[in-house]
Amino acid sequence: MPHFVAPSLLSADFANLEKDVQMLNRSTADWIHLDVMDGLFVPNISFGFPILEAVRARTQKPLDVHLMIEDPARYVSAFSRAGADILTVHVEACRHLHRTIELIRENKMKVGVALNPHTPVSALEEVLPLLDLVLIMSVNPGFGGQKFIGSTLLKLAKLKEMMARTGSEPLVEVDGGINAENALSLVRAGATVLVAGSYVFKAKEPIEAIANLKRG
């Protein structure tokens, strides 16, 4: 199947955010990825509801919201109201993951669950059939511009095997250190959504950078 590209606004120019969103609207990007950080689950703070609402008002593209926050169930309904289409929570941040998955579904959003680099894919085995998306972090979460962790490819192979064994078909998203050099190997390994921040927004021609990722 064709893969999707979801540029991450974490690397956008926040002094000219509307300009960057309009650029994404003109591009072949499929989704817009928003990283929400609370300074507790990860050692950084990014943005919250006002930014999400402002972006929602300026694009028709699906908003792919990645929560890097503690106890994300507290805010599920608020993210739905703010305009999230896909809401991804971390397995490491959810004491009651199954309940949180149900809550996201009840709030009419697609459900994603993310894994940090150290977390094995086996942590998802009991809930995999319930998910629309699995997010594999290919860097340690919290900051943009990090180097891709090569063992991610092995992790994708393990996830692919688990999906076949359980008859599950979630989208497989990879986030961190993605560029034109590693995109094709990730797609071949089973990635169906590529998140890219620095590679897109630091490029001289961001629209062409997105097109390069789409070509894989």
Secondary structure, DSSP 8 states (H G I E B T S, - for coil): ---EEEEBGGGS-GGGHHHHHHHHHHSS---EEEEEEBSSSSS-B---HHHHHHHHTT--S-EEEEEESSSGGGGHHHHHHHT-SEEEEEGGG-TTHHHHHHHHHHTT-EEEEEE-TTS-GGGGTTTGGG-SEEEEESS-TT-SS----TTHHHHHHHHHHHHHHHT---EEEEESS--TTTHHHHHHHT--EEEESHHHHTSSSHHHHHHHHHH-
